[in-house]
Amino acid sequence: MGNDTIPYKIYLSENELPEAWYNVRADMKHKPAPLLNPATHKPMSFDDLRPVFCDELVRQELNDSDAWIPIPQEIREFYRMYRPSPLVRAYCLEKKLGTPAKIYYKFEGNNTSGSHKLNSAIAQAYYAKQQGLRGVTTETGAGQWGTALSMACSYFGLDCQVYMVKVSYEQKPFRREVMRTYGAKVTPSPSESTEVGRKILAEFPGTGGSLGCAISEAVEAATKQDGYRYVLGSVLNQVLLHQTVIGLETMTAMDKYGVKPDIIIGCAGGGSNLGGLISPFMGRKLRGEADYRFIAVEPASCPSLTRGKFVYDFCDTGHVCPLAKMYTLGSEFIPSPNHAGGLRYHGMSSILSQLYDDKLMEARTVEQTEVFRAAQEFARVEGILPAPESSHAIKVALDEAKKCTETGEAKTILFGLTGTGYFDMYAYKAFNDGTMSDYIPTDEDLQRGFAGIPRFDGNTL
C-alpha cells in the first residue's frame, strides 16, 4: 500500500452510487446563455427543441434552477454493472516521479465501451425508449461515444445510426466493428447519404471530416425519419449533467478518507468528461464551501478555449443546429487529420465556457507527441494503456507533479482517466515509430473558421 494509509484503489459500495445527478447551473451566478434559434436569434423553447431531442432530455437541457435531478431506477440498475468506478491513488507514478505530490485518478475505462461515455448513453437511450421511439441518430469522433450508444441502444432494443468522423472511421476500424457488433449502422462522415454531407463534400473534397460535419448529418437523419431523435455525447447541458456521477463518486470517496484535491484536471473536447468530474467540486467552490484549482486540457491542434472566441456559433458545420454561446473556433474549422485522438470539436460546452470566462477555471494546450510521451510514461508504471484523450490530462498532471518536486509542495492532484487506449493502436504505432507529428494551427488557419461565425446584434467577435 505504499507509505500512506490510503488504499491503492478506493471502491465505493453499490449503496453509495449517486441517486441524483448534480446540476451545477443551479449554483452558477452567471448562467450559461440560452440556445438560440439560428433564424430568429430568439431563445429556443421546449417546443422548438422537441423535434430534435427526447422530451425529458429537453427538460434537462433547459433546467438551470434545480440542483438535483433524480436518476431513474432503471438507469441506476444499469450503472451497477460497472459503477461505482475506482478512484486510484497513483503510488507507483508518485514514486517514479520522486514527487511529494499525491496523485489520484478516477478511472472510467472499466466497461466494454472503454470510456465514461456510457454514463450518458444509457440515460439518453432510456429516455428515448420511455418516449416510445424507434431509434436514435448520433455522431462520434474517436468512437467512444458511438460505442457506448450502440451498447445502450442494444440494451433497450433501439435502432442506432452513427455518423463517424471519416478520419477516425479509417484509423480506428476496431472501434467501428464493436459498434456494428452491438447492432449500430456506422457511416463515415461526411457522406453521400445526407444533403448536408453532399454539400460539405462538394465544398471540401477529400476532407477527413469533423464532429461538426457528423453532427449535421446525424441531425438531418433524425429529423427525416419518423420515430427518431438525435442524441449527443458531449457539449450539451444534459450530457454534462449525466456525467456528474463521475465527480459525485469521486467526492464521496475522497471525503470518506479526508482527502481534498488542490488541483483537478480533465481533458477538454466538448466538455462531458471535464464537466462531469469537476461539477460537484465546482459547486462547492461556487457556494464558498471550498476552493480548488481547475485545469482544462485541450489539444494544441484544436484549441477552442485558449484561442477561440466566446460568442454565439453554430454547433455544427451544416448550420442545422441551434446557436450556442461558447468558446469556438468557428463551425467550419476542421482539425488536422494528423490529430490522433478525439477532442476534435470546434466549440466547448456552454457551461464550461461560462465558467472559464468567469475565470473559475484555467485552460492549457498540449502538443500531440508530448501527450503520447506522457501516456507512455503513465502506462509503464500504472499498468493501464490510456486513451489519447485522457492522456492530455495525464500530461498536465505530470507537469504539476514535477513542479511539486521542484518546489517541495505536497499538493494533491486529481485527474480524470476517461478510458483506455486499446482501440487506438494505430496512433500508438505512429508514436512508437517516430512518425507522429505535431500541428498547431496558425492565426490565418483560425481566421478561416472565425469568418463563418454568424454576425448579428450582440454577437461581435
C-alpha positions as CSV (number, residue, x, y, z in Angstrom):
1,M,0.0,0.0,0.0
2,G,3.0,2.3,-0.2
3,N,3.8,4.7,2.6
4,D,0.3,6.1,3.1
5,T,-2.9,5.0,4.8
6,I,-5.0,5.5,1.6
7,P,-5.7,2.3,-0.4
8,Y,-4.4,2.0,-3.9
9,K,-8.0,1.8,-5.1
10,I,-10.9,3.3,-3.3
11,Y,-14.1,1.4,-4.2
12,L,-17.5,2.6,-3.1
13,S,-20.3,0.2,-2.4
14,E,-23.4,0.0,-4.7
15,N,-25.3,1.7,-1.9
16,E,-23.1,4.7,-2.4
17,L,-24.0,5.1,-6.1
18,P,-25.4,8.6,-6.6
19,E,-29.2,8.8,-6.5
20,A,-29.4,12.1,-8.4
21,W,-27.3,14.0,-10.9
22,Y,-25.9,17.4,-9.8
23,N,-26.9,20.4,-12.0
24,V,-24.1,22.9,-11.5
25,R,-26.1,25.6,-13.3
26,A,-28.2,26.0,-10.2
27,D,-25.2,27.4,-8.3
28,M,-23.7,29.5,-11.1
29,K,-24.0,33.2,-10.6
30,H,-23.8,33.7,-14.4
31,K,-25.9,31.1,-16.0
32,P,-24.9,29.7,-19.4
33,A,-26.5,31.7,-22.2
34,P,-29.6,30.0,-23.8
35,L,-29.6,28.2,-27.1
36,L,-30.8,30.5,-29.9
37,N,-32.9,29.8,-33.0
38,P,-30.5,30.3,-35.9
39,A,-33.2,32.0,-38.0
40,T,-34.7,34.4,-35.4
41,H,-31.9,34.6,-32.8
42,K,-34.5,34.1,-30.1
43,P,-34.1,31.6,-27.2
44,M,-35.1,28.1,-28.1
45,S,-38.2,26.9,-26.2
46,F,-39.2,23.4,-25.2
47,D,-41.4,23.1,-28.3
48,D,-38.6,24.3,-30.5
49,L,-36.3,21.6,-29.4
50,R,-38.8,18.7,-29.3
51,P,-38.4,17.7,-32.9
52,V,-34.7,17.0,-32.4
53,F,-34.3,15.8,-28.8
54,C,-36.3,13.5,-26.5
55,D,-38.8,15.4,-24.4
56,E,-37.2,14.6,-21.0
57,L,-33.8,15.5,-22.3
58,V,-35.1,18.8,-23.5
59,R,-36.4,19.5,-19.9
60,Q,-33.0,18.7,-18.5
61,E,-31.3,20.8,-21.2
62,L,-33.3,23.9,-20.2
63,N,-33.3,23.4,-16.4
64,D,-30.9,25.8,-14.8
65,S,-32.6,26.0,-11.4
66,D,-32.9,22.5,-9.9
67,A,-29.6,21.5,-8.3
68,W,-30.5,17.8,-8.2
69,I,-32.2,15.7,-10.9
70,P,-33.2,12.2,-9.7
71,I,-31.6,9.2,-11.6
72,P,-34.4,6.8,-12.6
73,Q,-34.1,3.4,-11.0
74,E,-33.6,1.5,-14.3
75,I,-30.6,3.7,-15.2
76,R,-29.1,3.1,-11.7
77,E,-29.6,-0.6,-12.2
78,F,-27.6,-0.4,-15.4
79,Y,-24.9,1.7,-13.7
80,R,-24.4,-1.1,-11.2
81,M,-23.0,-3.3,-13.9
82,Y,-19.8,-1.1,-13.9
83,R,-20.2,1.6,-11.3
84,P,-19.1,2.9,-8.9
85,S,-15.8,3.1,-10.8
86,P,-12.5,3.1,-8.8
87,L,-10.6,6.2,-7.6
88,V,-6.9,5.2,-7.8
89,R,-4.0,6.6,-5.8
90,A,-1.1,6.6,-8.2
91,Y,1.6,5.4,-5.7
92,C,3.8,3.9,-8.4
93,L,3.7,7.0,-10.5
94,E,4.5,9.2,-7.5
95,K,7.5,7.0,-6.7
96,K,8.7,7.1,-10.3
97,L,8.5,10.9,-10.4
98,G,10.0,11.3,-6.9
99,T,7.4,13.9,-6.2
100,P,5.9,14.9,-2.9
101,A,2.6,15.4,-4.7
102,K,-0.2,13.0,-4.1
103,I,-1.8,11.9,-7.4
104,Y,-5.3,10.4,-7.8
105,Y,-7.2,9.4,-10.9
106,K,-10.8,8.5,-11.5
107,F,-10.8,5.5,-13.9
108,E,-13.7,5.3,-16.3
109,G,-12.4,2.6,-18.6
110,N,-13.7,-0.5,-16.8
111,N,-16.7,-1.1,-19.1
112,T,-16.9,-2.6,-22.6
113,S,-17.3,0.8,-24.3
114,G,-13.9,1.7,-22.7
115,S,-14.8,5.1,-21.6
116,H,-17.0,7.4,-19.5
117,K,-19.4,7.9,-22.4
118,L,-21.7,5.1,-21.3
119,N,-22.9,7.2,-18.3
120,S,-24.9,9.5,-20.6
121,A,-25.5,7.0,-23.4
122,I,-27.6,4.8,-21.2
123,A,-29.6,7.7,-19.8
124,Q,-30.4,9.1,-23.3
125,A,-31.3,5.6,-24.6
126,Y,-33.6,5.1,-21.6
127,Y,-35.5,8.4,-22.2
128,A,-35.8,7.5,-25.9
129,K,-37.3,4.1,-25.0
130,Q,-39.6,5.7,-22.5
131,Q,-40.9,8.0,-25.2
132,G,-41.7,5.1,-27.4
133,L,-39.2,6.0,-30.1
134,R,-37.9,3.5,-32.7
135,G,-34.3,4.7,-32.7
136,V,-31.7,7.4,-32.4
137,T,-29.0,9.0,-34.5
138,T,-25.7,10.4,-33.4
139,E,-22.1,11.3,-34.4
140,T,-18.9,10.1,-33.0
141,G,-15.3,11.3,-33.3
142,A,-12.7,8.8,-32.0
143,G,-15.6,6.3,-31.5
144,Q,-16.0,6.1,-27.7
145,W,-19.5,7.8,-27.8
146,G,-20.7,5.7,-30.8
147,T,-19.5,2.5,-29.0
148,A,-21.3,3.5,-25.8
149,L,-24.5,4.4,-27.5
150,S,-24.6,1.2,-29.5
151,M,-24.3,-0.7,-26.3
152,A,-27.1,1.3,-24.6
153,C,-29.4,1.0,-27.7
154,S,-28.8,-2.7,-27.8
155,Y,-29.8,-3.0,-24.1
156,F,-33.1,-1.2,-24.8
157,G,-33.8,-2.6,-28.2
158,L,-33.5,0.7,-30.1
159,D,-32.1,1.2,-33.6
160,C,-28.8,3.1,-33.5
161,Q,-27.4,5.1,-36.5
162,V,-23.9,6.5,-36.1
163,Y,-22.1,9.1,-38.3
164,M,-18.4,8.6,-37.5
165,V,-15.8,11.3,-38.4
166,K,-14.2,9.8,-41.6
167,V,-10.6,10.1,-40.5
168,S,-11.4,8.1,-37.3
169,Y,-13.6,5.6,-39.3
170,E,-10.5,4.8,-41.3
171,Q,-7.9,5.0,-38.5
172,K,-10.0,3.1,-35.8
173,P,-11.7,0.1,-37.6
174,F,-11.8,-1.9,-34.4
175,R,-14.0,0.5,-32.6
176,R,-16.2,0.7,-35.6
177,E,-16.6,-3.0,-35.5
178,V,-17.6,-3.0,-31.9
179,M,-20.4,-0.6,-32.8
180,R,-21.5,-2.9,-35.6
181,T,-21.4,-5.9,-33.2
182,Y,-23.8,-4.2,-31.0
183,G,-26.1,-3.6,-33.9
184,A,-25.3,0.0,-34.9
185,K,-25.2,1.2,-38.5
186,V,-21.9,3.2,-38.9
187,T,-21.4,5.7,-41.7
188,P,-18.2,7.6,-42.4
189,S,-18.9,11.4,-42.3
190,P,-19.2,13.4,-44.4
191,S,-21.2,11.0,-46.5
192,E,-23.3,11.0,-49.7
193,S,-26.3,9.8,-47.7
194,T,-27.5,13.2,-46.5
195,E,-28.0,16.6,-48.2
196,V,-25.6,18.3,-45.8
197,G,-23.0,15.6,-46.3
198,R,-23.0,16.0,-50.0
199,K,-22.8,19.8,-49.6
200,I,-19.7,19.5,-47.4
201,L,-18.0,17.0,-49.7
202,A,-18.6,19.4,-52.6
203,E,-17.1,22.3,-50.7
204,F,-14.2,20.3,-49.1
205,P,-13.3,17.4,-51.5
206,G,-11.3,14.7,-49.7
207,T,-11.9,16.1,-46.2
208,G,-11.4,13.8,-43.2
209,G,-14.4,15.3,-41.6
210,S,-15.1,16.8,-38.2
211,L,-17.5,16.4,-35.4
212,G,-19.3,19.5,-36.7
213,C,-19.9,17.7,-40.0
214,A,-21.0,14.5,-38.4
215,I,-23.5,16.3,-36.1
216,S,-25.1,17.9,-39.1
217,E,-25.6,14.6,-40.8
218,A,-27.0,12.9,-37.7
219,V,-29.5,15.7,-37.0
220,E,-30.7,15.6,-40.6
221,A,-31.1,11.9,-40.4
222,A,-33.1,12.1,-37.2
223,T,-35.5,14.8,-38.4
224,K,-36.2,12.9,-41.7
225,Q,-37.2,9.6,-40.0
226,D,-40.4,9.1,-38.0
227,G,-39.8,7.9,-34.5
228,Y,-36.2,9.0,-34.3
229,R,-34.4,11.6,-32.3
230,Y,-30.9,12.9,-32.2
231,V,-28.6,12.3,-29.2
232,L,-25.2,13.9,-28.5
233,G,-22.3,12.6,-26.5
234,S,-20.8,15.9,-25.2
235,V,-21.2,19.7,-25.2
236,L,-24.9,19.8,-24.2
237,N,-26.0,20.7,-20.6
238,Q,-27.9,17.4,-20.3
239,V,-24.8,15.4,-21.1
240,L,-22.7,17.1,-18.5
241,L,-25.5,16.5,-16.1
242,H,-25.4,12.7,-16.6
243,Q,-21.6,12.7,-16.3
244,T,-21.7,14.2,-12.8
245,V,-21.8,10.6,-11.5
246,I,-18.0,10.7,-12.0
247,G,-17.5,13.8,-9.8
248,L,-20.1,12.7,-7.2
249,E,-18.5,9.3,-6.7
250,T,-15.0,10.9,-6.6
251,M,-16.1,13.4,-4.0
252,T,-17.7,10.7,-1.8
253,A,-14.6,8.6,-2.0
254,M,-12.2,11.5,-1.2
255,D,-14.5,12.7,1.6
256,K,-14.5,9.2,3.1
257,Y,-10.7,9.3,3.5
258,G,-10.5,13.0,4.4
259,V,-8.7,13.9,1.1
260,K,-9.1,17.3,-0.5
261,P,-7.7,17.8,-4.0
262,D,-5.8,21.1,-4.6
263,I,-5.8,20.7,-8.4
264,I,-8.4,19.0,-10.6
265,I,-7.5,18.3,-14.2
266,G,-9.5,16.9,-17.1
267,C,-9.2,16.7,-20.9
268,A,-11.5,19.0,-22.8
269,G,-13.0,18.4,-26.2
270,G,-16.7,19.1,-26.0
271,G,-16.7,19.1,-22.2
272,S,-18.5,16.0,-21.0
273,N,-15.7,14.3,-19.0
274,L,-14.3,17.5,-17.6
275,G,-17.7,18.9,-16.7
276,G,-18.7,15.6,-15.1
277,L,-15.6,15.4,-13.0
278,I,-15.4,19.0,-11.8
279,S,-19.1,20.0,-11.4
280,P,-19.7,18.8,-7.8
281,F,-16.3,20.3,-6.7
282,M,-17.2,23.5,-8.7
283,G,-20.5,23.6,-6.8
284,R,-18.6,23.7,-3.5
285,K,-16.4,26.5,-4.9
286,L,-19.4,28.5,-6.1
287,R,-21.1,28.1,-2.7
288,G,-18.0,29.3,-0.9
289,E,-17.5,25.9,0.9
290,A,-14.1,25.1,-0.6
291,D,-11.6,26.2,-3.1
292,Y,-9.9,24.2,-5.9
293,R,-7.8,24.9,-9.0
294,F,-9.4,23.5,-12.1
295,I,-7.4,22.9,-15.3
296,A,-9.0,22.1,-18.7
297,V,-6.5,20.5,-21.1
298,E,-7.1,20.6,-24.8
299,P,-5.0,19.7,-27.9
300,A,-2.9,22.4,-29.5
301,S,-4.4,21.4,-32.8
302,C,-8.0,22.2,-31.7
303,P,-7.6,25.0,-29.1
304,S,-11.2,26.2,-28.6
305,L,-10.8,27.6,-25.1
306,T,-7.3,29.0,-25.3
307,R,-7.6,30.5,-28.8
308,G,-11.3,30.6,-29.6
309,K,-13.9,33.4,-29.4
310,F,-16.6,33.5,-26.7
311,V,-19.6,34.1,-29.0
312,Y,-22.7,32.5,-30.3
313,D,-21.9,30.0,-33.0
314,F,-23.4,27.1,-34.9
315,C,-23.0,23.8,-33.1
316,D,-22.5,22.0,-36.4
317,T,-20.8,22.6,-39.8
318,G,-24.1,22.3,-41.8
319,H,-25.8,25.0,-39.7
320,V,-28.9,23.0,-38.9
321,C,-28.5,23.0,-35.1
322,P,-29.2,25.9,-32.7
323,L,-26.7,28.5,-31.9
324,A,-24.8,28.1,-28.6
325,K,-22.7,30.7,-26.8
326,M,-19.4,29.1,-26.3
327,Y,-15.7,29.3,-26.9
328,T,-15.4,28.4,-30.5
329,L,-13.0,28.2,-33.4
330,G,-15.9,28.5,-35.8
331,S,-18.2,25.8,-37.1
332,E,-16.3,25.4,-40.3
333,F,-13.0,24.8,-38.5
334,I,-11.7,21.2,-39.3
335,P,-8.9,19.9,-37.2
336,S,-5.8,18.5,-39.0
337,P,-6.1,14.8,-39.9
338,N,-2.9,14.1,-38.1
339,H,-4.6,14.7,-34.8
340,A,-4.9,11.1,-33.5
341,G,-7.3,11.4,-30.6
342,G,-10.8,12.7,-30.1
343,L,-11.2,16.2,-28.7
344,R,-11.9,17.4,-32.2
345,Y,-15.0,19.6,-31.6
346,H,-14.7,23.2,-32.7
347,G,-16.5,24.5,-29.6
348,M,-16.9,23.9,-25.9
349,S,-19.8,23.3,-23.5
350,S,-21.7,26.5,-22.7
351,I,-21.4,25.6,-19.0
352,L,-17.6,25.2,-19.1
353,S,-17.3,28.2,-21.4
354,Q,-19.1,30.4,-18.9
355,L,-17.0,29.1,-16.0
356,Y,-13.8,29.7,-18.0
357,D,-15.0,33.2,-18.9
358,D,-15.7,33.9,-15.2
359,K,-12.1,32.9,-14.5
360,L,-13.2,30.0,-12.3
361,M,-11.2,27.5,-14.4
362,E,-7.9,27.5,-16.3
363,A,-7.2,26.1,-19.7
364,R,-4.0,24.8,-21.2
365,T,-3.0,23.3,-24.6
366,V,-0.6,20.4,-25.2
367,E,1.0,19.1,-28.3
368,Q,0.3,15.6,-29.6
369,T,3.8,14.0,-29.3
370,E,4.1,15.3,-25.7
371,V,0.6,13.7,-24.9
372,F,1.7,10.3,-26.1
373,R,5.0,10.6,-24.3
374,A,3.1,11.2,-21.1
375,A,0.8,8.3,-21.9
376,Q,3.8,6.0,-22.3
377,E,5.3,7.2,-19.0
378,F,2.0,6.5,-17.3
379,A,1.4,3.1,-18.9
380,R,4.8,1.8,-17.9
381,V,4.3,2.4,-14.2
382,E,0.5,2.3,-13.6
383,G,-0.3,-0.6,-15.9
384,I,-3.1,1.0,-17.9
385,L,-2.8,2.0,-21.5
386,P,-4.7,5.3,-21.5
387,A,-6.8,6.7,-24.3
388,P,-5.2,9.6,-26.2
389,E,-7.9,11.9,-24.9
390,S,-7.2,11.0,-21.3
391,S,-3.5,11.4,-21.9
392,H,-3.9,15.2,-22.3
393,A,-4.9,15.3,-18.6
394,I,-2.1,12.9,-17.7
395,K,0.4,15.2,-19.4
396,V,-0.6,18.2,-17.3
397,A,-0.9,16.1,-14.1
398,L,2.7,15.0,-14.7
399,D,3.7,18.6,-15.2
400,E,2.1,19.7,-12.0
401,A,3.6,16.8,-10.0
402,K,7.0,17.7,-11.4
403,K,6.5,21.3,-10.3
404,C,5.9,20.0,-6.8
405,T,9.2,18.2,-7.0
406,E,10.9,21.5,-7.7
407,T,9.1,23.5,-5.0
408,G,8.7,20.8,-2.4
409,E,5.0,21.4,-2.1
410,A,2.9,18.3,-1.4
411,K,-0.2,19.2,-3.4
412,T,-3.0,16.7,-4.0
413,I,-3.6,16.3,-7.8
414,L,-6.8,14.7,-9.2
415,F,-7.3,13.9,-12.9
416,G,-9.9,12.1,-14.9
417,L,-8.7,8.9,-16.7
418,T,-11.6,8.8,-19.2
419,G,-10.9,5.5,-20.8
420,T,-8.4,3.0,-22.3
421,G,-6.5,3.3,-25.5
422,Y,-6.6,-0.3,-26.7
423,F,-8.5,0.8,-29.9
424,D,-6.0,3.5,-30.6
425,M,-3.1,1.3,-31.6
426,Y,-2.5,3.0,-34.9
427,A,-1.8,6.2,-33.1
428,Y,0.5,4.5,-30.6
429,K,2.2,2.8,-33.5
430,A,2.8,6.2,-35.2
431,F,4.3,7.5,-31.9
432,N,6.5,4.4,-31.4
433,D,7.7,4.5,-35.0
434,G,8.6,8.2,-34.7
435,T,6.2,9.2,-37.5
436,M,3.8,11.1,-35.3
437,S,3.9,14.9,-35.8
438,D,2.5,18.0,-34.1
439,Y,0.3,20.5,-35.7
440,I,-0.6,23.9,-34.3
441,P,-3.0,26.0,-36.5
442,T,-1.7,29.4,-37.5
443,D,-3.7,32.6,-36.8
444,E,-4.6,32.5,-40.5
445,D,-5.9,29.0,-40.2
446,L,-8.1,30.0,-37.3
447,Q,-9.3,33.1,-39.1
448,R,-10.9,30.9,-41.7
449,G,-13.0,29.3,-39.0
450,F,-13.8,32.6,-37.3
451,A,-15.1,34.0,-40.6
452,G,-18.0,31.6,-40.5
453,I,-19.3,32.8,-37.1
454,P,-22.7,34.4,-37.6
455,R,-22.8,38.2,-37.1
456,F,-25.9,39.7,-35.6
457,D,-26.8,42.3,-32.9
458,G,-25.0,41.4,-29.7
459,N,-22.8,38.8,-31.3
460,T,-19.5,40.5,-32.1
461,L,-16.0,38.9,-32.3
